[in-house]
Amino acid sequence: MVIVMLALEVILIALFLDRWPIQVNTVVEDVSVPIDCAASAKDLHIAVLLYNWFLALICAVMAFRARSLPANFKEARLISFAMFAFSVIWLSFLIVFSGSIISHFSTYICVAILATALDLVVCMFAPKIFVILFRPELNEVRLVRADIYRYAVKQTNALIRIHQMRNQRTELMRTQLEGLLPRSQPVHIFQES
């Protein structure tokens, strides 16, 4: 799924660049000659950022769906927080970027990329590093196995309850239907010989 989404992004960027190639703008000033990209590059960057935002939204939805997994296998809270921070960083970047001149684009995008990388590293790995350094008793195999066992028992009990409720509903419906349906009288067929 991830490879497909990234391949789609690469294909869309290639099509965009083929259709609207990036052109160089040269403005001669008294002291310097800045060289930057034309407006089509700005459109391409916004399209790529919106696509990455879409991927972050999918990631946040999947993290929300994984919230009931055992604690050792889910980082739904961490992923959700990381995606929220990712969205805030890039939303602020888009606001600043859309109202600024293109010559400061490199500075803005570098700050946004560094902030995103720091956000992801802190959100995803800081809790694990905290456990490894300051609470090593929580990082033992027996605790992980016990947590998985509790989760499996909880899921099994939930499935058993669902199955029992379905059986009770089926029996209730059967008794209600038996009371509504007319009783068939036995029919005797006599054959004359």
N, CA, C and O of each residue as an XYZ file, in Angstrom:
772
protein
N       0.826     -1.188      0.000
C       0.000      0.000      0.000
C       0.874      1.256      0.000
O       0.612      2.206     -0.738
N       1.906      1.246      0.832
C       2.790      2.413      0.905
C       3.532      2.594     -0.415
O       3.670      3.714     -0.908
N       4.011      1.487     -0.986
C       4.742      1.570     -2.253
C       3.828      2.088     -3.355
O       4.249      2.889     -4.189
N       2.586      1.637     -3.359
C       1.630      2.102     -4.371
C       1.383      3.599     -4.230
O       1.359      4.321     -5.227
N       1.200      4.067     -2.998
C       0.949      5.495     -2.780
C       2.164      6.337     -3.185
O       2.008      7.404     -3.778
N       3.362      5.867     -2.869
C       4.564      6.612     -3.253
C       4.779      6.572     -4.761
O       5.205      7.562     -5.357
N       4.484      5.420     -5.385
C       4.598      5.332     -6.840
C       3.607      6.280     -7.511
O       3.927      6.911     -8.518
N       2.415      6.377     -6.953
C       1.424      7.311     -7.485
C       1.931      8.750     -7.389
O       1.747      9.538     -8.317
N       2.563      9.089     -6.277
C       3.114     10.434     -6.121
C       4.200     10.704     -7.160
O       4.234     11.780     -7.756
N       5.078      9.743     -7.377
C       6.155      9.916     -8.361
C       5.571     10.090     -9.761
O       6.037     10.930    -10.530
N       4.557      9.300    -10.090
C       3.933      9.399    -11.414
C       3.267     10.762    -11.591
O       3.398     11.386    -12.644
N       2.556     11.223    -10.566
C       1.899     12.529    -10.662
C       2.913     13.664    -10.810
O       2.685     14.601    -11.575
N       4.022     13.586    -10.088
C       5.060     14.617    -10.213
C       5.666     14.591    -11.612
O       5.890     15.641    -12.215
N       5.932     13.385    -12.130
C       6.498     13.274    -13.477
C       5.536     13.843    -14.523
O       5.961     14.548    -15.438
N       4.252     13.540    -14.389
C       3.264     14.087    -15.327
C       3.184     15.608    -15.221
O       3.084     16.297    -16.236
N       3.229     16.127    -14.012
C       3.180     17.573    -13.809
C       4.399     18.238    -14.443
O       4.272     19.252    -15.130
N       5.567     17.669    -14.212
C       6.789     18.260    -14.772
C       6.818     18.139    -16.291
O       7.375     19.004    -16.968
N       6.228     17.081    -16.833
C       6.170     16.933    -18.281
C       5.218     17.963    -18.888
O       5.494     18.537    -19.941
N       4.113     18.183    -18.216
C       3.099     19.111    -18.733
C       3.523     20.564    -18.532
O       3.406     21.372    -19.453
N       4.009     20.902    -17.352
C       4.433     22.267    -17.033
C       5.876     22.225    -16.522
O       6.089     22.204    -15.310
N       6.856     22.212    -17.400
C       8.251     22.142    -16.934
C       8.635     23.396    -16.145
O       8.117     24.488    -16.376
N       9.543     23.200    -15.226
C       9.999     24.309    -14.388
C      10.914     25.204    -15.219
O      11.832     24.731    -15.889
N      10.646     26.499    -15.160
C      11.431     27.463    -15.915
C      12.201     28.348    -14.947
O      11.784     28.568    -13.810
N      13.316     28.843    -15.415
C      14.169     29.684    -14.580
C      13.824     31.148    -14.823
O      13.709     31.589    -15.967
N      13.663     31.887    -13.745
C      13.473     33.342    -13.811
C      14.766     34.005    -13.354
O      15.294     33.679    -12.291
N      15.261     34.913    -14.141
C      16.465     35.649    -13.765
C      16.118     37.131    -13.693
O      15.653     37.726    -14.665
N      16.351     37.703    -12.539
C      16.081     39.129    -12.338
C      17.416     39.803    -12.029
O      18.080     39.463    -11.050
N      17.795     40.744    -12.855
C      19.068     41.439    -12.660
C      18.822     42.657    -11.780
O      18.036     43.542    -12.120
N      19.509     42.685    -10.643
C      19.422     43.824     -9.731
C      20.782     44.503     -9.678
O      21.722     44.079    -10.351
N      20.881     45.544     -8.888
C      22.135     46.297     -8.826
C      23.277     45.476     -8.248
O      24.394     45.507     -8.765
N      23.000     44.746     -7.181
C      24.082     44.062     -6.490
C      24.104     42.556     -6.716
O      25.139     41.917     -6.524
N      23.006     41.998     -7.109
C      22.967     40.539     -7.242
C      22.047     40.133     -8.388
O      21.270     40.928     -8.914
N      22.173     38.861     -8.748
C      21.323     38.287     -9.784
C      20.678     37.033     -9.202
O      21.247     35.945     -9.291
N      19.498     37.179     -8.609
C      18.847     35.981     -8.064
C      18.261     35.116     -9.184
O      17.658     35.612    -10.135
N      18.457     33.841     -9.037
C      17.897     32.878     -9.987
C      16.918     32.015     -9.210
O      17.283     31.392     -8.214
N      15.690     31.982     -9.663
C      14.687     31.172     -8.982
C      13.786     30.505    -10.011
O      13.945     30.698    -11.216
N      12.837     29.716     -9.513
C      11.936     28.966    -10.386
C      10.697     29.786    -10.684
O      10.328     30.683     -9.926
N      10.064     29.467    -11.796
C       8.836     30.159    -12.188
C       7.677     29.703    -11.311
O       7.846     28.866    -10.424
N       6.508     30.260    -11.566
C       5.331     29.978    -10.736
C       4.893     28.521    -10.811
O       4.261     28.026     -9.878
N       5.211     27.824    -11.895
C       4.795     26.419    -12.002
C       5.460     25.567    -10.927
O       4.887     24.568    -10.490
N       6.661     25.947    -10.493
C       7.332     25.205     -9.424
C       6.568     25.354     -8.120
O       6.471     24.405     -7.342
N       6.024     26.542     -7.879
C       5.235     26.767     -6.670
C       3.989     25.886     -6.680
O       3.622     25.313     -5.654
N       3.340     25.779     -7.839
C       2.164     24.914     -7.959
C       2.525     23.454     -7.722
O       1.782     22.722     -7.068
N       3.665     23.037     -8.254
C       4.106     21.654     -8.058
C       4.365     21.377     -6.584
O       3.964     20.332     -6.070
N       5.026     22.296     -5.903
C       5.304     22.097     -4.478
C       4.015     22.034     -3.668
O       3.900     21.216     -2.755
N       3.060     22.870     -3.984
C       1.785     22.832     -3.261
C       1.064     21.517     -3.528
O       0.478     20.937     -2.614
N       1.102     21.039     -4.778
C       0.460     19.759     -5.097
C       1.118     18.611     -4.333
O       0.427     17.737     -3.809
N       2.437     18.610     -4.269
C       3.148     17.553     -3.535
C       2.824     17.624     -2.047
O       2.609     16.593     -1.411
N       2.787     18.823     -1.493
C       2.470     18.972     -0.074
C       1.043     18.529      0.231
O       0.798     17.908      1.265
N       0.105     18.839     -0.650
C      -1.272     18.391     -0.442
C      -1.375     16.869     -0.526
O      -2.123     16.249      0.231
N      -0.626     16.274     -1.445
C      -0.623     14.809     -1.540
C      -0.029     14.199     -0.263
O      -0.555     13.216      0.257
N       1.049     14.775      0.232
C       1.636     14.278      1.484
C       0.684     14.474      2.654
O       0.650     13.656      3.573
N      -0.077     15.541      2.625
C      -1.099     15.751      3.646
C      -2.156     14.660      3.568
O      -2.622     14.164      4.593
N      -2.529     14.291      2.359
C      -3.487     13.201      2.152
C      -2.933     11.897      2.727
O      -3.663     11.152      3.380
N      -1.655     11.615      2.491
C      -1.028     10.415      3.060
C      -1.011     10.476      4.588
O      -1.221      9.461      5.251
N      -0.763     11.653      5.141
C      -0.783     11.801      6.602
C      -2.181     11.560      7.150
O      -2.334     10.988      8.229
N      -3.195     11.988      6.420
C      -4.576     11.736      6.840
C      -4.873     10.238      6.845
O      -5.488      9.732      7.784
N      -4.445      9.534      5.812
C      -4.625      8.077      5.774
C      -3.901      7.429      6.947
O      -4.435      6.524      7.589
N      -2.699      7.889      7.224
C      -1.926      7.359      8.352
C      -2.650      7.600      9.670
O      -2.687      6.714     10.524
N      -3.221      8.777      9.845
C      -3.953      9.081     11.080
C      -5.202      8.213     11.209
O      -5.535      7.774     12.310
N      -5.895      7.961     10.102
C      -7.085      7.096     10.137
C      -6.690      5.676     10.517
O      -7.362      5.039     11.328
N      -5.609      5.178      9.937
C      -5.149      3.825     10.279
C      -4.698      3.752     11.740
O      -4.910      2.737     12.404
N      -4.089      4.802     12.232
C      -3.698      4.828     13.646
C      -4.928      4.818     14.540
O      -4.928      4.182     15.593
N      -5.969      5.518     14.127
C      -7.211      5.514     14.904
C      -7.834      4.124     14.908
O      -8.367      3.684     15.927
N      -7.772      3.437     13.783
C      -8.334      2.084     13.716
C      -7.526      1.093     14.551
O      -8.073      0.089     15.006
N      -6.242      1.355     14.760
C      -5.374      0.433     15.501
C      -5.355      0.721     16.990
O      -4.520      0.168     17.706
N      -6.240      1.560     17.472
C      -6.194      1.970     18.873
C      -6.529      0.852     19.840
O      -6.218      0.976     21.025
N      -7.153     -0.244     19.394
C      -7.537     -1.314     20.316
C      -6.510     -2.439     20.374
O      -6.735     -3.436     21.060
N      -5.402     -2.306     19.678
C      -4.360     -3.331     19.735
C      -3.638     -3.263     21.076
O      -3.714     -2.253     21.774
N      -2.928     -4.351     21.440
C      -2.190     -4.287     22.705
C      -1.136     -3.178     22.676
O      -0.672     -2.762     21.614
N      -0.782     -2.722     23.847
C       0.097     -1.548     23.970
C       1.452     -1.750     23.301
O       2.050     -0.788     22.819
N       1.940     -2.978     23.265
C       3.257     -3.210     22.675
C       3.242     -3.152     21.153
O       4.291     -2.986     20.530
N       2.074     -3.286     20.556
C       1.997     -3.294     19.104
C       1.332     -2.053     18.542
O       1.238     -1.901     17.324
N       0.882     -1.190     19.381
C       0.234      0.006     18.857
C       1.006      1.238     19.291
O       1.486      1.348     20.419
N       1.096      2.115     18.386
C       1.596      3.434     18.693
C       0.594      4.431     18.166
O       0.951      5.510     17.692
N      -0.685      4.047     18.259
C      -1.748      4.869     17.677
C      -1.743      6.273     18.263
O      -1.902      7.256     17.538
N      -1.564      6.365     19.561
C      -1.545      7.686     20.202
C      -0.353      8.494     19.695
O      -0.479      9.683     19.402
N       0.799      7.842     19.594
C       2.001      8.532     19.128
C       1.884      8.928     17.662
O       2.250     10.039     17.276
N       1.366      8.002     16.845
C       1.215      8.296     15.422
C       0.194      9.407     15.218
O       0.403     10.310     14.409
N      -0.904      9.336     15.950
C      -1.930     10.379     15.811
C      -1.372     11.747     16.186
O      -1.612     12.734     15.491
N      -0.628     11.801     17.286
C      -0.041     13.078     17.691
C       0.986     13.556     16.668
O       1.045     14.746     16.358
N       1.799     12.631     16.139
C       2.801     12.999     15.134
C       2.130     13.539     13.871
O       2.603     14.510     13.281
N       1.030     12.909     13.457
C       0.332     13.379     12.258
C      -0.354     14.725     12.501
O      -0.443     15.555     11.596
N      -0.837     14.935     13.726
C      -1.419     16.241     14.058
C      -0.339     17.327     13.973
O      -0.557     18.383     13.379
N       0.813     17.058     14.566
C       1.905     18.039     14.513
C       2.384     18.243     13.074
O       2.686     19.367     12.673
N       2.454     17.151     12.296
C       2.820     17.237     10.879
C       1.861     18.174     10.147
O       2.287     19.040      9.383
N       0.569     17.994     10.387
C      -0.433     18.834      9.714
C      -0.294     20.297     10.114
O      -0.401     21.186      9.268
N      -0.057     20.550     11.387
C       0.091     21.936     11.849
C       1.332     22.576     11.230
O       1.283     23.720     10.779
N       2.436     21.842     11.207
C       3.681     22.391     10.646
C       3.492     22.742      9.174
O       3.849     23.836      8.739
N       2.928     21.801      8.408
C       2.815     22.044      6.974
C       1.690     23.015      6.637
O       1.753     23.694      5.613
N       0.662     23.094      7.480
C      -0.363     24.118      7.262
C       0.245     25.503      7.462
O      -0.002     26.416      6.674
N       1.035     25.653      8.512
C       1.690     26.950      8.720
C       2.670     27.244      7.585
O       2.815     28.395      7.173
N       3.342     26.209      7.080
C       4.248     26.411      5.948
C       3.468     26.885      4.720
O       3.894     27.817      4.037
N       2.326     26.248      4.438
C       1.541     26.652      3.269
C       1.043     28.089      3.396
O       1.010     28.830      2.414
N       0.658     28.477      4.603
C       0.189     29.852      4.808
C       1.326     30.843      4.571
O       1.145     31.850      3.886
N       2.488     30.557      5.134
C       3.641     31.450      4.946
C       4.097     31.425      3.493
O       4.427     32.464      2.920
N       4.114     30.240      2.903
C       4.608     30.076      1.535
C       3.707     30.770      0.519
O       4.197     31.377     -0.433
N       2.396     30.683      0.716
C       1.488     31.271     -0.270
C       1.531     32.799     -0.252
O       1.197     33.433     -1.253
N       1.930     33.392      0.851
C       1.963     34.844      0.927
C       3.351     35.434      0.844
O       3.531     36.618      1.131
N       4.334     34.647      0.462
C       5.708     35.162      0.456
C       6.262     35.181     -0.960
O       5.663     34.658     -1.900
N       7.412     35.793     -1.072
C       8.079     35.791     -2.369
C       8.848     34.485     -2.518
O       9.265     33.878     -1.532
N       9.024     34.075     -3.737
C       9.588     32.764     -4.021
C      11.053     32.651     -3.605
O      11.542     31.538     -3.414
N      11.761     33.757     -3.459
C      13.188     33.677     -3.141
C      13.449     33.133     -1.737
O      14.537     32.624     -1.468
N      12.470     33.234     -0.842
C      12.647     32.705      0.507
C      12.124     31.280      0.643
O      12.076     30.734      1.745
N      11.738     30.687     -0.460
C      11.136     29.357     -0.421
C      12.077     28.328      0.191
O      11.650     27.504      1.000
N      13.343     28.365     -0.182
C      14.305     27.375      0.325
C      14.401     27.422      1.839
O      14.461     26.383      2.495
N      14.416     28.610      2.387
C      14.482     28.750      3.842
C      13.239     28.180      4.495
O      13.330     27.444      5.477
N      12.077     28.518      3.954
C      10.821     28.039      4.538
C      10.720     26.519      4.493
O      10.345     25.880      5.475
N      11.057     25.956      3.349
C      10.894     24.502      3.225
C      11.923     23.762      4.075
O      11.620     22.695      4.608
N      13.128     24.302      4.212
C      14.128     23.661      5.083
C      13.671     23.663      6.536
O      13.808     22.658      7.234
N      13.135     24.777      6.987
C      12.631     24.850      8.367
C      11.476     23.876      8.554
O      11.406     23.192      9.575
N      10.573     23.804      7.586
C       9.426     22.893      7.702
C       9.871     21.435      7.710
O       9.345     20.637      8.487
N      10.822     21.077      6.868
C      11.310     19.692      6.826
C      12.018     19.337      8.130
O      11.801     18.253      8.673
N      12.861     20.235      8.639
C      13.543     19.964      9.907
C      12.562     19.861     11.069
O      12.717     19.004     11.939
N      11.558     20.724     11.087
C      10.550     20.656     12.151
C       9.754     19.359     12.067
O       9.441     18.759     13.095
N       9.424     18.922     10.857
C       8.700     17.661     10.688
C       9.547     16.481     11.136
O       9.053     15.588     11.825
N      10.812     16.471     10.753
C      11.690     15.372     11.157
C      11.840     15.325     12.673
O      11.779     14.249     13.269
N      12.033     16.471     13.293
C      12.140     16.524     14.752
C      10.845     16.064     15.406
O      10.868     15.326     16.391
N       9.726     16.499     14.863
C       8.418     16.085     15.380
C       8.267     14.568     15.326
O       7.869     13.954     16.316
N       8.576     13.961     14.194
C       8.411     12.512     14.059
C       9.360     11.742     14.968
O       8.969     10.745     15.574
N      10.597     12.199     15.065
C      11.552     11.513     15.941
C      11.122     11.614     17.398
O      11.145     10.620     18.125
N      10.732     12.797     17.820
C      10.325     12.976     19.219
C       9.042     12.206     19.513
O       8.954     11.512     20.526
N       8.057     12.322     18.641
C       6.768     11.662     18.908
C       6.872     10.142     18.863
O       6.220      9.456     19.649
N       7.675      9.617     17.965
C       7.716      8.164     17.797
C       8.734      7.486     18.712
O       8.477      6.388     19.205
N       9.872      8.113     18.945
C      10.934      7.409     19.648
C      11.197      7.888     21.070
O      11.803      7.156     21.852
N      10.770      9.071     21.425
C      11.017      9.560     22.782
C      10.394      8.664     23.849
O      11.061      8.385     24.845
N       9.144      8.196     23.696
C       8.603      7.297     24.724
C       9.378      5.984     24.845
O       9.544      5.461     25.947
N       9.848      5.454     23.725
C      10.616      4.205     23.762
C      11.971      4.414     24.444
O      12.411      3.585     25.240
N      12.617      5.522     24.124
C      13.906      5.823     24.749
C      13.723      6.053     26.243
O      14.565      5.644     27.042
N      12.629      6.704     26.624
C      12.341      6.912     28.040
C      12.207      5.572     28.762
O      12.758      5.394     29.848
N      11.478      4.631     28.163
C      11.310      3.311     28.790
C      12.647      2.588     28.868
O      12.958      1.985     29.896
N      13.431      2.635     27.819
C      14.717      1.927     27.809
C      15.675      2.514     28.843
O      16.364      1.766     29.537
N      15.729      3.833     28.954
C      16.695      4.459     29.858
C      16.221      4.535     31.305
O      16.998      4.282     32.226
N      14.952      4.880     31.514
C      14.504      5.174     32.873
C      13.557      4.140     33.473
O      13.376      4.126     34.691
N      12.951      3.281     32.669
C      12.032      2.262     33.185
C      12.331      0.914     32.529
O      11.449      0.352     31.880
N      13.535      0.383     32.677
C      13.883     -0.863     31.983
C      13.063     -2.062     32.453
O      12.996     -3.068     31.746
N      12.441     -1.982     33.622
C      11.624     -3.105     34.100
C      10.385     -3.302     33.229
O       9.801     -4.386     33.238
N       9.973     -2.291     32.485
C       8.824     -2.425     31.580
C       9.209     -3.019     30.232
O       8.342     -3.303     29.405
N      10.497     -3.207     30.010
C      10.989     -3.684     28.722
C      11.470     -5.131     28.832
O      12.591     -5.446     28.431
N      10.629     -6.008     29.371
C      10.988     -7.414     29.533
C      10.053     -8.280     28.707
O       8.901     -7.922     28.462
N      10.574     -9.433     28.279
C       9.817    -10.331     27.411
C       8.569    -10.850     28.111
O       7.513    -10.951     27.487
N       8.668    -11.175     29.377
C       7.510    -11.746     30.080
C       6.365    -10.741     30.166
O       5.199    -11.130     30.095
N       6.680     -9.458     30.316
C       5.626     -8.443     30.345
C       4.954     -8.293     28.982
O       3.741     -8.108     28.890
N       5.756     -8.376     27.936
C       5.201     -8.295     26.585
C       4.279     -9.477     26.329
O       3.176     -9.311     25.808
N       4.734    -10.678     26.699
C       3.904    -11.876     26.502
C       2.632    -11.815     27.340
O       1.563    -12.203     26.869
N       2.734    -11.336     28.565
C       1.546    -11.224     29.419
C       0.548    -10.233     28.826
O      -0.661    -10.464     28.870
N       1.044     -9.145     28.279
C       0.160     -8.162     27.660
C      -0.540     -8.745     26.433
O      -1.734     -8.526     26.230
N       0.202     -9.482     25.627
C      -0.393    -10.127     24.452
C      -1.425    -11.160     24.882
O      -2.484    -11.270     24.264
N      -1.131    -11.915     25.928
C      -2.073    -12.925     26.424
C      -3.361    -12.260     26.918
O      -4.457    -12.729     26.613
N      -3.233    -11.174     27.676
C      -4.427    -10.459     28.155
C      -5.270     -9.951     26.993
O      -6.499    -10.023     27.024
N      -4.603     -9.439     25.976
C      -5.327     -8.953     24.801
C      -6.050    -10.095     24.094
O      -7.210     -9.953     23.708
N      -5.365    -11.231     23.925
C      -5.984    -12.375     23.248
C      -7.183    -12.897     24.037
O      -8.211    -13.233     23.449
N      -7.061    -12.967     25.359
C      -8.179    -13.424     26.197
C      -9.345    -12.441     26.097
O     -10.501    -12.852     25.995
N      -9.045    -11.161     26.125
C     -10.098    -10.146     26.028
C     -10.834    -10.253     24.689
O     -12.062    -10.179     24.646
N     -10.083    -10.426     23.598
C     -10.706    -10.559     22.283
C     -11.529    -11.841     22.189
O     -12.626    -11.838     21.631
N     -10.999    -12.938     22.736
C     -11.729    -14.206     22.708
C     -13.018    -14.099     23.501
O     -14.063    -14.560     23.041
N     -12.965    -13.504     24.676
C     -14.176    -13.328     25.485
C     -15.202    -12.451     24.767
O     -16.403    -12.709     24.840
N     -14.734    -11.434     24.086
C     -15.659    -10.572     23.339
C     -16.334    -11.356     22.220
O     -17.535    -11.206     21.994
N     -15.571    -12.190     21.521
C     -16.158    -13.003     20.454
C     -17.146    -14.019     21.009
O     -18.185    -14.272     20.398
N     -16.833    -14.600     22.156
C     -17.749    -15.562     22.782
C     -19.048    -14.861     23.171
O     -20.131    -15.403     22.953
N     -18.948    -13.655     23.748
C     -20.157    -12.918     24.121
C     -21.008    -12.587     22.897
O     -22.233    -12.696     22.937
N     -20.356    -12.187     21.819
C     -21.095    -11.881     20.588
C     -21.801    -13.131     20.077
O     -22.964    -13.071     19.678
N     -21.101    -14.260     20.088
C     -21.692    -15.518     19.621
C     -22.875    -15.917     20.504
O     -23.903    -16.358     19.990
N     -22.746    -15.769     21.813
C     -23.843    -16.107     22.719
C     -25.038    -15.184     22.505
O     -26.182    -15.637     22.531
N     -24.783    -13.899     22.293
C     -25.886    -12.973     22.045
C     -26.609    -13.322     20.752
O     -27.835    -13.238     20.693
N     -25.881    -13.709     19.724
C     -26.514    -14.114     18.466
C     -27.358    -15.362     18.662
O     -28.466    -15.460     18.134
N     -26.830    -16.322     19.427
C     -27.601    -17.540     19.691
C     -28.874    -17.218     20.461
O     -29.930    -17.779     20.169
N     -28.787    -16.319     21.443
C     -29.977    -15.948     22.207
C     -31.003    -15.256     21.315
O     -32.199    -15.530     21.417
N     -30.547    -14.366     20.445
C     -31.467    -13.700     19.524
C     -32.119    -14.701     18.578
O     -33.312    -14.608     18.287
N     -31.333    -15.653     18.103
C     -31.876    -16.668     17.195
C     -32.943    -17.493     17.896
O     -34.001    -17.755     17.324
N     -32.674    -17.903     19.127
C     -33.662    -18.687     19.885
C     -34.911    -17.864     20.161
O     -36.024    -18.380     20.061
N     -34.744    -16.598     20.504
C     -35.888    -15.731     20.760
C     -36.739    -15.569     19.504
O     -37.966    -15.652     19.563
N     -36.089    -15.341     18.380
C     -36.828    -15.208     17.126
C     -37.534    -16.512     16.760
O     -38.661    -16.488     16.265
N     -36.889    -17.631     16.997
C     -37.488    -18.929     16.686
C     -38.746    -19.148     17.522
O     -39.766    -19.595     16.996
N     -38.686    -18.839     18.817
C     -39.871    -19.028     19.662
C     -40.976    -18.048     19.281
O     -42.154    -18.401     19.328
N     -40.612    -16.818     18.904
C     -41.634    -15.864     18.477
C     -42.293    -16.309     17.178
O     -43.510    -16.200     17.024
N     -41.495    -16.807     16.250
C     -42.050    -17.269     14.984
C     -42.909    -18.509     15.164
O     -43.928    -18.661     14.490
N     -42.514    -19.384     16.054
C     -43.314    -20.584     16.287
C     -44.679    -20.215     16.842
O     -45.660    -20.900     16.553
N     -44.769    -19.154     17.631
C     -46.053    -18.715     18.162
C     -46.918    -18.060     17.101
O     -48.143    -18.085     17.214
N     -46.317    -17.475     16.072
C     -47.080    -16.793     15.033
C     -47.535    -17.716     13.912
O     -48.591    -17.497     13.318
N     -46.760    -18.729     13.623
C     -47.090    -19.622     12.513
C     -48.200    -20.577     12.919
O     -48.206    -21.073     14.046
N     -49.135    -20.841     12.020
C     -50.190    -21.815     12.354
C     -49.613    -23.222     12.419
O     -48.684    -23.573     11.692
N     -50.183    -24.001     13.297
C     -49.733    -25.389     13.434
C     -50.311    -26.198     12.283
O     -51.493    -26.095     11.956
N     -49.492    -26.961     11.713
C     -49.992    -27.809     10.628
C     -50.606    -29.071     11.221
O     -50.041    -29.699     12.117
N     -51.762    -29.421     10.705
C     -52.454    -30.630     11.152
C     -51.948    -31.799     10.320
O     -51.735    -31.671      9.115
N     -51.761    -32.923     10.964
C     -51.294    -34.072     10.186
C     -52.363    -34.487      9.177
O     -53.545    -34.569      9.509
N     -51.953    -34.734      8.001
C     -52.856    -35.142      6.931
C     -52.640    -36.628      6.679
O     -51.519    -37.073      6.434
N     -53.738    -37.396      6.744
C     -53.651    -38.837      6.491
C     -54.182    -39.104      5.097
O     -55.297    -38.710      4.756
N     -53.415    -39.742      4.337
C     -53.836    -40.104      2.988
C     -54.085    -41.608      2.977
O     -53.201    -42.421      3.246
N     -55.312    -41.929      2.658
C     -55.673    -43.344      2.596
C     -55.665    -43.771      1.145
O     -56.220    -43.105      0.271
N     -55.060    -44.828      0.929
C     -55.068    -45.379     -0.420
C     -56.006    -46.579     -0.451
O     -55.923    -47.485      0.378
N     -56.861    -46.554     -1.393
C     -57.766    -47.693     -1.527
C     -57.098    -48.731     -2.388
O     -56.512    -48.438     -3.430
N     -57.204    -49.943     -1.920
C     -56.584    -50.976     -2.707
C     -57.593    -51.864     -3.372
O     -57.221    -52.798     -4.082
